[in-house]
Amino acid sequence: MTHGAMQREASRLARSGVPVRFLGLGAVGHAFTPSFGGYLEQALVWLGGPHSVS
């Protein structure tokens, strides 16, 4: 999916009541930037947040 399509899907899910957060990683193509570890850490924290299902 493209950046725009992913943002629209995140908005659609949010309107449906699904806890969602779009995290743009910038223009990385098929490789990860050196800052990817920071993005990943934030995403994992969010994923394990109070809205998660255990």
N, CA, C and O atoms as a Maestro MAE file, in Angstrom:
{
 s_m_m2io_version
 :::
 2.0.0
}

f_m_ct {
 s_m_title
 :::
 protein
 m_atom[216] {
  # First column is atom index #
  i_m_mmod_type
  r_m_x_coord
  r_m_y_coord
  r_m_z_coord
  i_m_residue_number
  s_m_chain_name
  s_m_pdb_residue_name
  s_m_pdb_atom_name
  i_m_atomic_number
  :::
  1 25 0.833 -1.178 0.000 1 A "MET " " N  " 7
  2 3 0.000 0.000 0.000 1 A "MET " " CA " 6
  3 2 0.881 1.245 0.000 1 A "MET " " C  " 6
  4 15 2.006 1.240 0.500 1 A "MET " " O  " 8
  5 25 0.344 2.286 -0.564 2 A "THR " " N  " 7
  6 3 1.066 3.549 -0.553 2 A "THR " " CA " 6
  7 2 0.807 4.296 0.754 2 A "THR " " C  " 6
  8 15 -0.108 3.962 1.507 2 A "THR " " O  " 8
  9 25 1.621 5.301 1.003 3 A "HIS " " N  " 7
  10 3 1.504 6.134 2.204 3 A "HIS " " CA " 6
  11 2 0.080 6.673 2.343 3 A "HIS " " C  " 6
  12 15 -0.527 6.559 3.408 3 A "HIS " " O  " 8
  13 25 -0.452 7.259 1.265 4 A "GLY " " N  " 7
  14 3 -1.796 7.834 1.303 4 A "GLY " " CA " 6
  15 2 -2.866 6.794 1.579 4 A "GLY " " C  " 6
  16 15 -3.783 7.030 2.365 4 A "GLY " " O  " 8
  17 25 -2.747 5.642 0.931 5 A "ALA " " N  " 7
  18 3 -3.732 4.570 1.134 5 A "ALA " " CA " 6
  19 2 -3.690 4.058 2.569 5 A "ALA " " C  " 6
  20 15 -4.730 3.745 3.149 5 A "ALA " " O  " 8
  21 25 -2.499 3.972 3.139 6 A "MET " " N  " 7
  22 3 -2.383 3.498 4.518 6 A "MET " " CA " 6
  23 2 -2.962 4.515 5.495 6 A "MET " " C  " 6
  24 15 -3.588 4.134 6.485 6 A "MET " " O  " 8
  25 25 -2.759 5.805 5.228 7 A "GLN " " N  " 7
  26 3 -3.355 6.830 6.081 7 A "GLN " " CA " 6
  27 2 -4.880 6.789 6.003 7 A "GLN " " C  " 6
  28 15 -5.557 6.902 7.025 7 A "GLN " " O  " 8
  29 25 -5.424 6.628 4.792 8 A "ARG " " N  " 7
  30 3 -6.880 6.546 4.643 8 A "ARG " " CA " 6
  31 2 -7.436 5.329 5.367 8 A "ARG " " C  " 6
  32 15 -8.489 5.413 6.000 8 A "ARG " " O  " 8
  33 25 -6.746 4.205 5.284 9 A "GLU " " N  " 7
  34 3 -7.211 2.995 5.966 9 A "GLU " " CA " 6
  35 2 -7.161 3.170 7.479 9 A "GLU " " C  " 6
  36 15 -8.067 2.723 8.182 9 A "GLU " " O  " 8
  37 25 -6.121 3.808 7.985 10 A "ALA " " N  " 7
  38 3 -6.034 4.071 9.425 10 A "ALA " " CA " 6
  39 2 -7.190 4.965 9.865 10 A "ALA " " C  " 6
  40 15 -7.784 4.734 10.918 10 A "ALA " " O  " 8
  41 25 -7.512 5.976 9.073 11 A "SER " " N  " 7
  42 3 -8.639 6.861 9.401 11 A "SER " " CA " 6
  43 2 -9.954 6.098 9.388 11 A "SER " " C  " 6
  44 15 -10.802 6.287 10.260 11 A "SER " " O  " 8
  45 25 -10.117 5.237 8.397 12 A "ARG " " N  " 7
  46 3 -11.349 4.442 8.293 12 A "ARG " " CA " 6
  47 2 -11.497 3.535 9.512 12 A "ARG " " C  " 6
  48 15 -12.583 3.434 10.081 12 A "ARG " " O  " 8
  49 25 -10.426 2.884 9.908 13 A "LEU " " N  " 7
  50 3 -10.467 2.009 11.076 13 A "LEU " " CA " 6
  51 2 -10.767 2.795 12.347 13 A "LEU " " C  " 6
  52 15 -11.539 2.343 13.192 13 A "LEU " " O  " 8
  53 25 -10.162 3.965 12.483 14 A "ALA " " N  " 7
  54 3 -10.395 4.806 13.664 14 A "ALA " " CA " 6
  55 2 -11.865 5.214 13.754 14 A "ALA " " C  " 6
  56 15 -12.448 5.211 14.838 14 A "ALA " " O  " 8
  57 25 -12.462 5.565 12.612 15 A "ARG " " N  " 7
  58 3 -13.884 5.939 12.606 15 A "ARG " " CA " 6
  59 2 -14.762 4.759 12.995 15 A "ARG " " C  " 6
  60 15 -15.875 4.946 13.487 15 A "ARG " " O  " 8
  61 25 -14.267 3.541 12.777 16 A "SER " " N  " 7
  62 3 -15.018 2.330 13.135 16 A "SER " " CA " 6
  63 2 -14.796 1.921 14.584 16 A "SER " " C  " 6
  64 15 -15.366 0.934 15.048 16 A "SER " " O  " 8
  65 25 -13.963 2.683 15.304 17 A "GLY " " N  " 7
  66 3 -13.731 2.387 16.709 17 A "GLY " " CA " 6
  67 2 -12.522 1.515 16.997 17 A "GLY " " C  " 6
  68 15 -12.302 1.116 18.140 17 A "GLY " " O  " 8
  69 25 -11.738 1.217 15.972 18 A "VAL " " N  " 7
  70 3 -10.539 0.395 16.168 18 A "VAL " " CA " 6
  71 2 -9.398 1.307 16.612 18 A "VAL " " C  " 6
  72 15 -9.127 2.312 15.955 18 A "VAL " " O  " 8
  73 25 -8.719 0.974 17.725 19 A "PRO " " N  " 7
  74 3 -7.574 1.800 18.128 19 A "PRO " " CA " 6
  75 2 -6.446 1.632 17.110 19 A "PRO " " C  " 6
  76 15 -5.898 0.540 16.954 19 A "PRO " " O  " 8
  77 25 -6.114 2.691 16.437 20 A "VAL " " N  " 7
  78 3 -5.138 2.612 15.356 20 A "VAL " " CA " 6
  79 2 -4.263 3.851 15.371 20 A "VAL " " C  " 6
  80 15 -4.697 4.927 15.782 20 A "VAL " " O  " 8
  81 25 -3.031 3.692 14.922 21 A "ARG " " N  " 7
  82 3 -2.114 4.817 14.781 21 A "ARG " " CA " 6
  83 2 -1.295 4.595 13.528 21 A "ARG " " C  " 6
  84 15 -0.676 3.544 13.363 21 A "ARG " " O  " 8
  85 25 -1.287 5.575 12.647 22 A "PHE " " N  " 7
  86 3 -0.465 5.501 11.444 22 A "PHE " " CA " 6
  87 2 0.933 5.993 11.788 22 A "PHE " " C  " 6
  88 15 1.085 7.048 12.405 22 A "PHE " " O  " 8
  89 25 1.929 5.256 11.405 23 A "LEU " " N  " 7
  90 3 3.312 5.626 11.667 23 A "LEU " " CA " 6
  91 2 4.059 5.653 10.341 23 A "LEU " " C  " 6
  92 15 4.449 4.606 9.823 23 A "LEU " " O  " 8
  93 25 4.258 6.840 9.793 24 A "GLY " " N  " 7
  94 3 4.995 6.982 8.548 24 A "GLY " " CA " 6
  95 2 6.492 6.833 8.804 24 A "GLY " " C  " 6
  96 15 7.030 7.429 9.736 24 A "GLY " " O  " 8
  97 25 7.148 6.052 7.991 25 A "LEU " " N  " 7
  98 3 8.586 5.830 8.160 25 A "LEU " " CA " 6
  99 2 9.417 6.646 7.184 25 A "LEU " " C  " 6
  100 15 10.635 6.484 7.115 25 A "LEU " " O  " 8
  101 25 8.768 7.519 6.434 26 A "GLY " " N  " 7
  102 3 9.495 8.339 5.479 26 A "GLY " " CA " 6
  103 2 9.774 7.583 4.189 26 A "GLY " " C  " 6
  104 15 9.251 6.491 3.968 26 A "GLY " " O  " 8
  105 25 10.583 8.163 3.363 27 A "ALA " " N  " 7
  106 3 10.904 7.568 2.058 27 A "ALA " " CA " 6
  107 2 12.005 6.529 2.220 27 A "ALA " " C  " 6
  108 15 13.171 6.809 1.942 27 A "ALA " " O  " 8
  109 25 11.644 5.343 2.664 28 A "VAL " " N  " 7
  110 3 12.647 4.316 2.923 28 A "VAL " " CA " 6
  111 2 12.747 3.292 1.805 28 A "VAL " " C  " 6
  112 15 13.726 2.547 1.756 28 A "VAL " " O  " 8
  113 25 11.785 3.227 0.916 29 A "GLY " " N  " 7
  114 3 11.835 2.233 -0.145 29 A "GLY " " CA " 6
  115 2 11.801 0.832 0.433 29 A "GLY " " C  " 6
  116 15 10.920 0.496 1.225 29 A "GLY " " O  " 8
  117 25 12.758 0.025 0.038 30 A "HIS " " N  " 7
  118 3 12.794 -1.361 0.510 30 A "HIS " " CA " 6
  119 2 13.880 -1.586 1.558 30 A "HIS " " C  " 6
  120 15 14.291 -2.720 1.805 30 A "HIS " " O  " 8
  121 25 14.333 -0.515 2.162 31 A "ALA " " N  " 7
  122 3 15.365 -0.621 3.203 31 A "ALA " " CA " 6
  123 2 14.918 0.188 4.414 31 A "ALA " " C  " 6
  124 15 14.044 1.049 4.300 31 A "ALA " " O  " 8
  125 25 15.495 -0.075 5.538 32 A "PHE " " N  " 7
  126 3 15.160 0.654 6.754 32 A "PHE " " CA " 6
  127 2 16.230 1.710 7.038 32 A "PHE " " C  " 6
  128 15 17.420 1.488 6.817 32 A "PHE " " O  " 8
  129 25 15.781 2.844 7.524 33 A "THR " " N  " 7
  130 3 16.703 3.919 7.880 33 A "THR " " CA " 6
  131 2 17.358 3.590 9.222 33 A "THR " " C  " 6
  132 15 16.858 2.736 9.954 33 A "THR " " O  " 8
  133 25 18.460 4.248 9.554 34 A "PRO " " N  " 7
  134 3 19.098 4.013 10.855 34 A "PRO " " CA " 6
  135 2 18.169 4.310 12.034 34 A "PRO " " C  " 6
  136 15 18.353 3.756 13.118 34 A "PRO " " O  " 8
  137 25 17.173 5.178 11.835 35 A "SER " " N  " 7
  138 3 16.259 5.529 12.926 35 A "SER " " CA " 6
  139 2 15.115 4.525 13.081 35 A "SER " " C  " 6
  140 15 14.247 4.717 13.933 35 A "SER " " O  " 8
  141 25 15.095 3.463 12.279 36 A "PHE " " N  " 7
  142 3 13.994 2.506 12.338 36 A "PHE " " CA " 6
  143 2 13.824 1.890 13.719 36 A "PHE " " C  " 6
  144 15 12.699 1.619 14.138 36 A "PHE " " O  " 8
  145 25 14.915 1.666 14.427 37 A "GLY " " N  " 7
  146 3 14.825 1.085 15.767 37 A "GLY " " CA " 6
  147 2 13.962 1.922 16.697 37 A "GLY " " C  " 6
  148 15 13.212 1.379 17.509 37 A "GLY " " O  " 8
  149 25 14.065 3.243 16.582 38 A "GLY " " N  " 7
  150 3 13.240 4.137 17.390 38 A "GLY " " CA " 6
  151 2 11.770 4.028 17.030 38 A "GLY " " C  " 6
  152 15 10.908 4.016 17.909 38 A "GLY " " O  " 8
  153 25 11.483 3.949 15.727 39 A "TYR " " N  " 7
  154 3 10.096 3.776 15.281 39 A "TYR " " CA " 6
  155 2 9.542 2.452 15.792 39 A "TYR " " C  " 6
  156 15 8.423 2.388 16.300 39 A "TYR " " O  " 8
  157 25 10.333 1.410 15.652 40 A "LEU " " N  " 7
  158 3 9.891 0.087 16.074 40 A "LEU " " CA " 6
  159 2 9.605 0.052 17.571 40 A "LEU " " C  " 6
  160 15 8.596 -0.505 18.005 40 A "LEU " " O  " 8
  161 25 10.490 0.644 18.348 41 A "GLU " " N  " 7
  162 3 10.293 0.670 19.802 41 A "GLU " " CA " 6
  163 2 8.983 1.385 20.152 41 A "GLU " " C  " 6
  164 15 8.211 0.892 20.975 41 A "GLU " " O  " 8
  165 25 8.726 2.551 19.528 42 A "GLN " " N  " 7
  166 3 7.486 3.288 19.774 42 A "GLN " " CA " 6
  167 2 6.266 2.457 19.379 42 A "GLN " " C  " 6
  168 15 5.266 2.432 20.096 42 A "GLN " " O  " 8
  169 25 6.354 1.787 18.248 43 A "ALA " " N  " 7
  170 3 5.232 0.980 17.775 43 A "ALA " " CA " 6
  171 2 4.949 -0.177 18.728 43 A "ALA " " C  " 6
  172 15 3.787 -0.480 18.998 43 A "ALA " " O  " 8
  173 25 5.973 -0.815 19.232 44 A "LEU " " N  " 7
  174 3 5.780 -1.929 20.155 44 A "LEU " " CA " 6
  175 2 5.201 -1.469 21.489 44 A "LEU " " C  " 6
  176 15 4.379 -2.168 22.081 44 A "LEU " " O  " 8
  177 25 5.623 -0.301 21.965 45 A "VAL " " N  " 7
  178 3 5.058 0.262 23.188 45 A "VAL " " CA " 6
  179 2 3.576 0.526 22.975 45 A "VAL " " C  " 6
  180 15 2.751 0.164 23.814 45 A "VAL " " O  " 8
  181 25 3.236 1.159 21.851 46 A "TRP " " N  " 7
  182 3 1.825 1.452 21.542 46 A "TRP " " CA " 6
  183 2 1.031 0.147 21.465 46 A "TRP " " C  " 6
  184 15 -0.072 0.056 22.005 46 A "TRP " " O  " 8
  185 25 1.585 -0.846 20.803 47 A "LEU " " N  " 7
  186 3 0.911 -2.128 20.619 47 A "LEU " " CA " 6
  187 2 0.599 -2.796 21.954 47 A "LEU " " C  " 6
  188 15 -0.445 -3.434 22.094 47 A "LEU " " O  " 8
  189 25 1.475 -2.660 22.921 48 A "GLY " " N  " 7
  190 3 1.267 -3.268 24.225 48 A "GLY " " CA " 6
  191 2 0.526 -2.380 25.196 48 A "GLY " " C  " 6
  192 15 0.440 -2.705 26.380 48 A "GLY " " O  " 8
  193 25 -0.016 -1.257 24.725 49 A "GLY " " N  " 7
  194 3 -0.693 -0.290 25.566 49 A "GLY " " CA " 6
  195 2 -2.011 -0.794 26.143 49 A "GLY " " C  " 6
  196 15 -2.359 -1.964 25.984 49 A "GLY " " O  " 8
  197 25 -2.735 0.087 26.807 50 A "PRO " " N  " 7
  198 3 -3.972 -0.295 27.522 50 A "PRO " " CA " 6
  199 2 -5.078 -0.791 26.611 50 A "PRO " " C  " 6
  200 15 -6.017 -1.434 27.081 50 A "PRO " " O  " 8
  201 25 -4.991 -0.510 25.321 51 A "HIS " " N  " 7
  202 3 -6.025 -0.948 24.390 51 A "HIS " " CA " 6
  203 2 -5.783 -2.369 23.875 51 A "HIS " " C  " 6
  204 15 -6.648 -2.937 23.210 51 A "HIS " " O  " 8
  205 25 -4.612 -2.950 24.175 52 A "SER " " N  " 7
  206 3 -4.270 -4.256 23.633 52 A "SER " " CA " 6
  207 2 -5.140 -5.365 24.236 52 A "SER " " C  " 6
  208 15 -5.670 -5.253 25.341 52 A "SER " " O  " 8
  209 25 -5.255 -6.420 23.462 53 A "VAL " " N  " 7
  210 3 -6.044 -7.574 23.900 53 A "VAL " " CA " 6
  211 2 -5.080 -8.682 24.258 53 A "VAL " " C  " 6
  212 15 -4.290 -9.116 23.420 53 A "VAL " " O  " 8
  213 25 -5.137 -9.138 25.480 54 A "SER " " N  " 7
  214 3 -4.212 -10.198 25.914 54 A "SER " " CA " 6
  215 2 -4.949 -11.506 26.029 54 A "SER " " C  " 6
  216 15 -4.351 -12.523 26.380 54 A "SER " " O  " 8
  :::
 }
 m_bond[215] {
  # First column is bond index #
  i_m_from
  i_m_to
  i_m_order
  :::
  1 1 2 1
  2 2 3 1
  3 3 4 2
  4 3 5 1
  5 5 6 1
  6 6 7 1
  7 7 8 2
  8 7 9 1
  9 9 10 1
  10 10 11 1
  11 11 12 2
  12 11 13 1
  13 13 14 1
  14 14 15 1
  15 15 16 2
  16 15 17 1
  17 17 18 1
  18 18 19 1
  19 19 20 2
  20 19 21 1
  21 21 22 1
  22 22 23 1
  23 23 24 2
  24 23 25 1
  25 25 26 1
  26 26 27 1
  27 27 28 2
  28 27 29 1
  29 29 30 1
  30 30 31 1
  31 31 32 2
  32 31 33 1
  33 33 34 1
  34 34 35 1
  35 35 36 2
  36 35 37 1
  37 37 38 1
  38 38 39 1
  39 39 40 2
  40 39 41 1
  41 41 42 1
  42 42 43 1
  43 43 44 2
  44 43 45 1
  45 45 46 1
  46 46 47 1
  47 47 48 2
  48 47 49 1
  49 49 50 1
  50 50 51 1
  51 51 52 2
  52 51 53 1
  53 53 54 1
  54 54 55 1
  55 55 56 2
  56 55 57 1
  57 57 58 1
  58 58 59 1
  59 59 60 2
  60 59 61 1
  61 61 62 1
  62 62 63 1
  63 63 64 2
  64 63 65 1
  65 65 66 1
  66 66 67 1
  67 67 68 2
  68 67 69 1
  69 69 70 1
  70 70 71 1
  71 71 72 2
  72 71 73 1
  73 73 74 1
  74 74 75 1
  75 75 76 2
  76 75 77 1
  77 77 78 1
  78 78 79 1
  79 79 80 2
  80 79 81 1
  81 81 82 1
  82 82 83 1
  83 83 84 2
  84 83 85 1
  85 85 86 1
  86 86 87 1
  87 87 88 2
  88 87 89 1
  89 89 90 1
  90 90 91 1
  91 91 92 2
  92 91 93 1
  93 93 94 1
  94 94 95 1
  95 95 96 2
  96 95 97 1
  97 97 98 1
  98 98 99 1
  99 99 100 2
  100 99 101 1
  101 101 102 1
  102 102 103 1
  103 103 104 2
  104 103 105 1
  105 105 106 1
  106 106 107 1
  107 107 108 2
  108 107 109 1
  109 109 110 1
  110 110 111 1
  111 111 112 2
  112 111 113 1
  113 113 114 1
  114 114 115 1
  115 115 116 2
  116 115 117 1
  117 117 118 1
  118 118 119 1
  119 119 120 2
  120 119 121 1
  121 121 122 1
  122 122 123 1
  123 123 124 2
  124 123 125 1
  125 125 126 1
  126 126 127 1
  127 127 128 2
  128 127 129 1
  129 129 130 1
  130 130 131 1
  131 131 132 2
  132 131 133 1
  133 133 134 1
  134 134 135 1
  135 135 136 2
  136 135 137 1
  137 137 138 1
  138 138 139 1
  139 139 140 2
  140 139 141 1
  141 141 142 1
  142 142 143 1
  143 143 144 2
  144 143 145 1
  145 145 146 1
  146 146 147 1
  147 147 148 2
  148 147 149 1
  149 149 150 1
  150 150 151 1
  151 151 152 2
  152 151 153 1
  153 153 154 1
  154 154 155 1
  155 155 156 2
  156 155 157 1
  157 157 158 1
  158 158 159 1
  159 159 160 2
  160 159 161 1
  161 161 162 1
  162 162 163 1
  163 163 164 2
  164 163 165 1
  165 165 166 1
  166 166 167 1
  167 167 168 2
  168 167 169 1
  169 169 170 1
  170 170 171 1
  171 171 172 2
  172 171 173 1
  173 173 174 1
  174 174 175 1
  175 175 176 2
  176 175 177 1
  177 177 178 1
  178 178 179 1
  179 179 180 2
  180 179 181 1
  181 181 182 1
  182 182 183 1
  183 183 184 2
  184 183 185 1
  185 185 186 1
  186 186 187 1
  187 187 188 2
  188 187 189 1
  189 189 190 1
  190 190 191 1
  191 191 192 2
  192 191 193 1
  193 193 194 1
  194 194 195 1
  195 195 196 2
  196 195 197 1
  197 197 198 1
  198 198 199 1
  199 199 200 2
  200 199 201 1
  201 201 202 1
  202 202 203 1
  203 203 204 2
  204 203 205 1
  205 205 206 1
  206 206 207 1
  207 207 208 2
  208 207 209 1
  209 209 210 1
  210 210 211 1
  211 211 212 2
  212 211 213 1
  213 213 214 1
  214 214 215 1
  215 215 216 2
  :::
 }
}
